[in-house]
């Protein structure tokens, strides 16, 4: 078998996916792969491909897909460590989604910028990069995450490139030199191609699912998702014997905004209020648009007294906020807030919402602009 003895970049063709290469292109890149194919691919490798394809086609859960990719590819080539990095499209950087061995926890919060190290180079260029042990003075090896805890002598890094570009990078640290052959690299490329398509499909489904639970006007969760999460949190509270509190928020005299400034400004103010509520809420809390100018904040593991403190502080911050509108106006928003906590409230979805709603209307009837607890 031919061994890789120098840094190698596998060039791209158009179309870019390996499964769409012509036989002549594959033969020019991987002569050994062509010879082995003519002599039949080993049964073990066919089984790996079969298991991977079946697993990828049977799940649309991204975490399951990523774990399947790593588990199956580890069977192809032995290495000190495998990592799978995913692209954060918003920041154009990679994060460690999964890793083999005991290094996953240490890598979880690390990020790799485009062009940084081996994985960042692959993200930037969209090409496979192989740095064998004889070339271990490559500066990109010194930038590879994990150098502090392990000696990186060689690397294989492959892009997970689908219809919309590079979705991530698979990085193989210190692969066994005896296995770095034309055949192995070509086989890994084919697996990466199928994995990239599965990842894109899973991400598309996740985006669609997110749209079904998101309010278009504010970007908060919608009322359908409120009922689902409230039911789950009530059940969790019963099981763990933890309180659950809910704040029902209604903007005061919001109709005047629409009447005076128009519905476009009214919609913009709703969006800005929703964003402000989300930023003012604690990390564990969930914000929803209930409908019209009404919002709900779900506060898990929060007693009635704690909910009153949290809601009073949030209400004050919201009242003090000046919203700079797109037409140059500076507007403010006052709100009436009613709280409910289970227990002692009835542990039913409509009962706890109804209790908070009733207290919110009690505030409306007594001057508006306040918070009323249990």
N, C-alpha and C positions, 0 to 999 in steps of 0.2 A: 504493500500500500504506500502511496506517495505521502510523505510527511510534509507539514508546513514548516518551513525553516526561516521564513522572513515575514515581516509585517505584510499583510495582504488585505487589500480592499476589494470586495466583490462588487463589481460595477452594476449599475442599474440598466435595464433595458426598458423599452416602452412597447407594450404594457409592462408594468413593473412587477406583477405577481408571478412567482415561479411557475405556477400551474399554467400560465399563458405563454411561457417561453417556447420557442421552436426547438425541435430536437437538435438542430445544428447549434443553437445557442447553448443548450445544456452540455452538448458534447465538447464545445470549445472551452467551457468553464470547468467541467468536471469529467474528464476523460475516463477516470476510474469508475464514476457513477454509471456511465454508459456501458462499460464492460461488465460491471456487476449486474446491471439490469438485464443484459442479454443472457447472463448465466442464472437468472432468477434472483429476486431480492430475498434475503434470508427470512424465514418464516417468523422469527422473533420480532423483526422490524415491522413486518406486515401486521402482526398482532398489536404492536404499539400504535401504529397508524390507525388501525381499526378501533382500538379502545379510545384513542383521543378523538377521532371523528365522531364516534357514537356518543361520547360524553359531552362534547361541545354542542352537538345537535339536540341533546336532551335537556339542556338547561339554558335559561336566559338570565340566571343570577350571576352577576359579574364575579363575586368572590369565589363561587364554585368553579367558574370557568378558569380563573387564574390559578387556583389550586390544582385543577386538572392538568393544565398546561405544564406546570412545574413538575408534578408527579410523573407524568409520562415522559417528559424530556430528560429527566434524571436517569431514565432507563437506557438512554441512547449513549451517553458519554459520562464517564466518571470524572468528578471534579471536586475541589475542596469546598466550593460554594456556588450555588445558583441564586441569582436574584432576578426578579421581574419588576421593572419600573414602568409606571404608567404616566402618561402625559397629562399634566394639569393645563388644559387649554387656555384658561384665563391668564395664567402667568407664564406660559410657554416654558415650563420647567418640569422635570421628572421627579416623581416621588416613589419611594420603595413600597410597592403594594404587597409584596410577598417575597420571602427568602427561605432557602433551605437551611437546615441546621438550627443552631442556637442564636444566630445573629439577627433574627427578624426584629426583635424588640429594640435592639440598639440602632437599627436603621430606620425605624418607623417615622421619626420626625425629620429626617434629613431630606434635603432637596438638592437636585442637580440641575444647574442652569444649562441652557443650550450652548454647546461648544465646550463645556467643562468636562474634563476627564474623558474616559473611553465612551461611557454611555451618552454623555452630552455631545460628543463628536458624532456618534451614530444618529442621534436625534437631529442634529444640524444638517448632516449630509444625506440621511436616509439610506445609508449603505452599511453593509456588514464590515466590521473591522476585526481582524485577527492579529494579535500581537503575541508571537511565540516566545518561548523562554529565552531564546538567543537574542531577542531584542528587548530585554527587560529594562533597558535604560531609557525606554520611551517615556518622555515627560508626562504623557497622559496616564501612564500607570501610577505615577506619584499623585495624581489628582483623583484617582479612583477611590471612592468612599470605602473605608474599611482598612486602609493601609496601616492605620495605627494599631489595629488589633490582629492583623494577619499579614503575612508576606505575600504580596501579589507579584507573581513571577511571569504569568502569562494570562491572556484574556481572549475569549471569543465574545463578541457583542453583536447581536443581530436585531434589526428593526422589526417591529410588528407593524407592518405597513398594509393598510386596507384601502378601501375606496376613497377615503377622505384624508389620506396621508398617514404619517407615522402615529400610531396609537400608543406605542410604548417601546421598550427595549428589553431584550433578554440578555443578561450578562452572566457568563460562565467564567469563574475565577479559578485559575490553575487547573485547567483540564489536563488529563493524562496525555502526554505527547504521543504515545502510541496510537491513540484514537483520533488524532487530528488529521484525518484523511479526507480526500476528495469526497468519498462516499458519505462519510458522517456529516460533513458540512452541508452537502446537498440535501441530505435527508432532513437535517434540522431546518433548512430553509423551507422545505415543503410543509413541515409541521407549523412553522411560524406563520406561513401564509394562511393556513386554515385557522389558526388561533386568532389572527388579526381580524378575520371576517367575523368570527364568533364574538370577539370583544366589541366590535362595532355594533353588531346586532343587539347585544346586551345593553350597551349604552343608549342606543336608540329607544329600546323598550323602557329603560329607566327614565328617559326624558319624557316620553309619552305618559308614563305613570305619574311623573311629577306634575305635568300639566293638568291631569284630572283632579289633583288635590289642591291646586293653586288658584287663588282669586286673581282674575286678569287685571283688575283696576289697581290693586294694592301690592300684589306679589306675596301677600300673606296666605296661609292655608285657608281653604274655603270651609263653608259650614258642613259640607258632606264629610270632610276629614275631621272636623270637630267632633261630630257624633261618634265616629269610629274611634278616635283617640280617647275621648272621654269615657267611652265604654271600657276600653282597654285599661285606662288608668284607674277607673273605679274598681275593676277586678283585681288589678295589681295592688291597690290600696287595701282591699279586703284580705288578700292573701298575705301581705307583709305587715298588715295592721299599721299602715301609714296614712296620715290624713291627705286629702286632696282638696285644694281650694280653686275657686273660679271667680274671675272678675268680669262683670258685664259692664261694658263702657259704651255710653251713648253721647255723641257730641252735642253740645248745647246750641240751640238755634242755628243749626247748620243750614236749614232751608233759606235763611237770610243770605248766606254766601251765594247760593244758586240764584236767588232773586236779584241780588245787587250786582254780582260779578259774572254771572252766567255759569252754565253747567260745565264748561271746559275747565274753568278755574276751580269749580267745586270738585270735579274729578281729580284735578291735580292736588288739591288740598287733602283729599282722602288718601291719595297715594303717599303724600309726604307724612301725614299723620301715621299711617300704617308703618312706614319705615322707621319713624321716630319711636313708636311703641315697641317695635322689634329690638331696636338698639337699647332702649331703656330697660327691657326685660332681662331677667337673669338667664344664664346659659341654659338651665334646665327647663325654663318655662317655654310654652308654645303660644304663638299669637295667631288669631284667626279673625277674618272679617265675617261677621255674622250676617250682615245684610244692610243695605242703605248706609247709614252713618253709625252703625253699631259694630263693636269689636268685642272679642272675648280673649282673655288671657288665662290659660290653664297653668296652674302652679302645683306640680306634684310635690309630695312630701312636705307640705306647707300647712301648718296649723292655722286656725282662725286668727289668732293674735299676730302671727308672723305675716299672714296675708294682708292684714290691715296695715301693718308697717310698710310692707313692700308696695301695696297699692297707693298708700298716701304719698310716699316718696315719688312714685312714678307719676301720679296725678299732678303733683307740684311741678315736676320737671316738664311735663307736657304743657301745663298752663303757662310756664315761663318761656316756652320756645317761640321764637319768631320764625315763621316760614317765609322764605324769599321765593316768590312765585315767578314764573317765566315772563309775565307781563310787567314785572317791576314792583308789584305790590308786596307789602309785608303784612302777613296775616297771622293771627293767633287762633288757637282752638281751646275752648273750655269744654269740660266733659263732666257728666254725672256717672258715678261708679257704684255698682252694687256688688257685694261679695256673698259667696256661699261656700261652705266647707262641709265635706263629708268625712267622718261623722261630725256633728250630729245630724246633718241633713239626711233625708232619705237617699239611699245609695242607688238612685236610678237616674238615667241620663236627663230626662225631661224634668225631673223633680229638682235637681241641683241647678239646672239652667233657669227654671221657673222661679226658684228662690232668689237667685242673684238678680234676675230681671225685675222682680217685685221690689227689691230694695233699691234698685236703680230708679224705678218710677217714684218711689217714696222720696228720693233725693230731688227728683224733678218737681215734685209737688211742694217742696219746702225750700225753694230758692235756687236750685241747681248748683253745679260747680263743686260738689263735695263727694266724699267717699263714705258709704255706709256699710258696716260689717254686720256680722251675725249678732 
